[in-house]
Amino acid sequence: MLHGHPGSRKDLLRLAPIFLANGYAVFVPDAWGHGERKRKDQTEYFGKYPYQTRNMLIQSVIDYRRGIDFLQTRPEIDGNRIGLFGGSMGGILGTLVSASDSRVQAPIIMVAGGGWKEMYATSTLPEVVRARKSLSKEAISLGIQAMDPVDPRHWVGKISPRPVFLINGDQDRVVPVVGNKILHEAAQEPKTILWYKGGHLPKGGERDR
């Protein structure tokens, strides 16, 4: 289970019982630079510092793949039946991990998107808003270019022929709907797409569904 930004693994612990009740073991790590792995001297991600953001995403993918290595050493885990659930940044990372590691058999990608240019144009994530206000259009363009190698739109199609389940809110403004649709379009079959009514996180009856 992969958490979002600027959160930590603790954000997902409340969801773990749902998986446990259905017979799944759960492994919930912190992403690089988040939670207990956050450094006092680090710069913010997803805003003014695209190279640091790109490096954080790459390092997190490496770390999560090492996490799969760990799971495969555990006698109580079936190493051939590894699934993945990622939300927001965790969904972006989950796309990269699942695309680059075929051991992930069943990825669930929630409230994620593709197309940095399109997402950065309208995202309400505070770091992105600050970048739009303080950086020139040229600087933003160069930053998006630097982030392009880790754009989920380039990776999600590589999950096929394994199935992928994509869940998004029809009023999401943090990871905007335009980016959700870019990710959906780039995904290959077999894929299942579910839209819930609401913003970046489902609430009430939609959350239960």
Secondary structure as UniProt FT lines:
FT   HELIX           9..12
FT   TURN            13..15
FT   HELIX           16..21
FT   TURN            22..23
FT   TURN            32..33
FT   HELIX           35..37
FT   TURN            40..41
FT   HELIX           50..71
FT   TURN            72..73
FT   TURN            75..76
FT   TURN            79..80
FT   STRAND          82..87
FT   HELIX           89..100
FT   TURN            102..103
FT   STRAND          104..110
FT   HELIX           116..122
FT   HELIX           126..134
FT   HELIX           137..147
FT   HELIX           148..150
FT   HELIX           152..154
FT   HELIX           156..159
FT   TURN            160..161
FT   STRAND          164..169
FT   TURN            170..171
FT   TURN            173..176
FT   HELIX           177..186
FT   STRAND          191..196
FT   HELIX           204..208
//
